[in-house]
Amino acid sequence: MKRYDVGRLRLVGLDMNYCVQKTALAARKRGYEVTVVKEGTLAATQTESAEKKMSSVGVATC
């Protein structure tokens, strides 16, 4: 948010395939630079699809 001078987000969360992915995509849509900290997330299934979708809109993972 420009009002708070925030432009970059680092995300962690419970489910990479749902909550984290949805939050990351929404943040990118609003203009934030987003990085998902993969070691700070969990997932019940493989995350390749979620990572590919996020990467396609400029979300980084580390």
C-alpha positions in Angstrom: 0.0 0.0 0.0 1.4 3.4 -0.9 -0.1 4.9 2.2 2.1 2.7 4.3 5.0 2.5 1.9 4.7 -1.3 1.6 5.6 -2.8 -1.7 7.1 -6.2 -1.0 5.5 -9.2 0.8 7.1 -12.4 2.0 4.4 -15.1 2.6 4.3 -18.2 4.7 1.3 -20.3 5.5 -0.5 -23.5 6.1 -1.4 -24.7 2.6 0.7 -23.8 -0.4 -1.9 -25.2 -2.8 -4.7 -23.1 -1.5 -4.3 -20.3 1.1 -0.8 -19.3 0.2 -1.4 -19.5 -3.5 -4.6 -17.4 -3.3 -3.0 -14.8 -1.1 0.1 -14.5 -3.4 -2.0 -14.2 -6.6 -4.3 -11.5 -5.0 -1.3 -9.6 -3.8 0.3 -9.6 -7.2 -2.9 -8.5 -8.8 -2.8 -5.5 -6.4 0.7 -4.6 -7.5 2.8 -6.1 -4.6 6.2 -7.8 -5.2 5.6 -11.2 -3.7 8.0 -13.9 -2.5 6.7 -17.2 -1.0 9.0 -18.7 1.6 8.6 -22.4 0.7 10.1 -23.7 3.9 7.5 -21.7 5.8 4.6 -23.5 4.1 2.9 -26.9 4.3 0.9 -28.9 1.7 -0.9 -32.2 1.8 0.0 -32.8 -1.9 2.6 -31.8 -4.4 3.0 -28.1 -5.0 4.4 -27.9 -8.5 1.1 -26.7 -10.0 0.6 -23.9 -7.5 4.3 -22.9 -7.9 3.9 -22.8 -11.7 0.7 -20.7 -11.5 2.3 -18.2 -9.1 5.5 -18.1 -11.1 3.6 -17.2 -14.3 2.4 -14.0 -12.7 5.8 -13.0 -11.1 5.6 -14.6 -7.7 9.0 -15.7 -6.5 9.7 -18.6 -4.2 12.7 -19.1 -2.0 
